[in-house]
Amino acid sequence: MIMQRKNASPKRPKIDGIERQLIRENIILQLLTGEISQGQALRRLRVEALGINQQDYLKLTKVSRQTLSNIENDKGNYSIDTINQVFKPMGLKLGLMPISKELMASFLK
């Protein structure tokens, strides 16, 4: 008996542009406030905002499945160029941010 591999990313219903933008802003805010990691943000943006699986996302980013999986699972130590490559379809790039949550909160007011 051959078992089909189950996708880790469930199919999501299509969302409109406004809802997609709100989801994206919420995830970015959680990333900036340290509630979620960079990898968690990438996975949630891919699944919740774009609604696509890893295979389709790989076509957008031109990175390997292993690289994308490692980044989404917060494994490995990837270059700035690679991180920017995987976040580019989301309109994001790596940058500097305050270490202090209080300082970050003051910027977000």
Secondary structure, DSSP 8 states (H G I E B T S, - for coil): -------SS-------HHHHHHHHHHHHHHHHTTSS-HHHHHHHIIIIII---HHHHHHHH---HHHHHHHHTT-S---HHHHHHHHGGGT-------S-HHHHHHHH-
